[in-house]
Amino acid sequence: MDSTELQQELELANRRIIEIRAQIDRQRKLVLRLETAGHDATEAKSLLEVVESVLEAIENHRERIVEEVSRRTKTALRGGLSETGIGIRR
């Protein structure tokens, strides 16, 4: 994966994290409304747990992308090959 693809993956992960956090917020409010009204919130809570797990997985994926970008940047700064294959002079 080249640096452009990594950047696109990072942007996608960031967007998904924002969307999922909003979904979690809505789901928490739904659970609260159900419980306040005296309804069974078991399924709503289960869905909330699933969505929270998805968020955790995407945050872990995002972290791996950030680590890869950092690793490549450090390699390039130490004189490794750049994306173009040209060495960086010091």
C-alpha positions in Angstrom: 0.0 0.0 0.0 1.5 3.3 -1.0 1.3 6.5 1.1 -1.7 7.8 -0.8 -3.6 4.6 -0.1 -2.6 4.7 3.5 -3.8 8.3 3.8 -7.1 7.3 2.2 -7.5 4.4 4.6 -6.7 6.7 7.5 -9.3 9.3 6.4 -11.9 6.5 6.0 -11.2 5.1 9.4 -11.5 8.6 10.9 -14.9 9.1 9.2 -16.1 5.7 10.4 -15.0 6.4 13.9 -17.0 9.7 13.9 -20.1 8.0 12.5 -19.9 5.1 14.9 -19.5 7.4 17.9 -22.6 9.2 16.8 -24.4 5.9 16.5 -23.3 4.8 19.9 -24.6 8.1 21.4 -28.0 7.6 19.7 -28.1 4.0 20.9 -27.3 5.0 24.5 -30.1 7.5 24.4 -32.5 4.9 23.1 -31.5 2.5 25.9 -32.1 5.3 28.4 -35.5 6.1 26.9 -36.6 2.5 26.9 -35.5 2.0 30.5 -37.1 5.2 31.6 -40.4 4.2 30.0 -40.2 0.8 31.7 -39.6 -1.2 28.6 -37.2 -4.1 28.1 -33.9 -2.7 26.8 -32.0 -6.0 26.5 -31.8 -6.0 22.7 -30.9 -2.3 22.6 -28.1 -2.9 25.1 -26.9 -5.9 23.1 -26.8 -3.8 19.9 -24.9 -1.1 21.8 -22.3 -3.6 22.9 -21.9 -4.8 19.3 -21.5 -1.3 18.0 -19.0 -0.5 20.8 -17.0 -3.6 19.7 -17.0 -2.4 16.1 -15.7 1.0 17.2 -12.9 -0.7 19.1 -11.9 -2.7 16.1 -11.9 0.3 13.8 -9.9 2.4 16.3 -7.3 -0.5 16.5 -7.2 -0.5 12.7 -6.7 3.2 12.6 -3.9 2.9 15.1 -2.1 0.3 12.9 -2.4 2.7 10.0 -0.9 5.6 12.1 1.9 3.3 13.2 2.7 2.3 9.6 2.7 6.0 8.5 5.0 6.8 11.4 7.3 3.9 10.6 7.6 4.9 7.0 8.3 8.5 7.9 11.0 7.6 10.3 12.6 5.3 7.7 12.5 8.1 5.1 14.0 10.6 7.6 16.9 8.1 8.4 17.9 8.0 4.8 15.8 5.1 3.6 14.1 5.1 0.2 11.3 7.5 -0.4 8.1 6.5 -2.1 9.7 7.4 -5.4 12.6 5.2 -4.7 15.1 8.1 -4.4 17.3 8.2 -1.3 17.0 11.2 0.9 20.3 13.1 1.4 21.3 14.5 4.7 
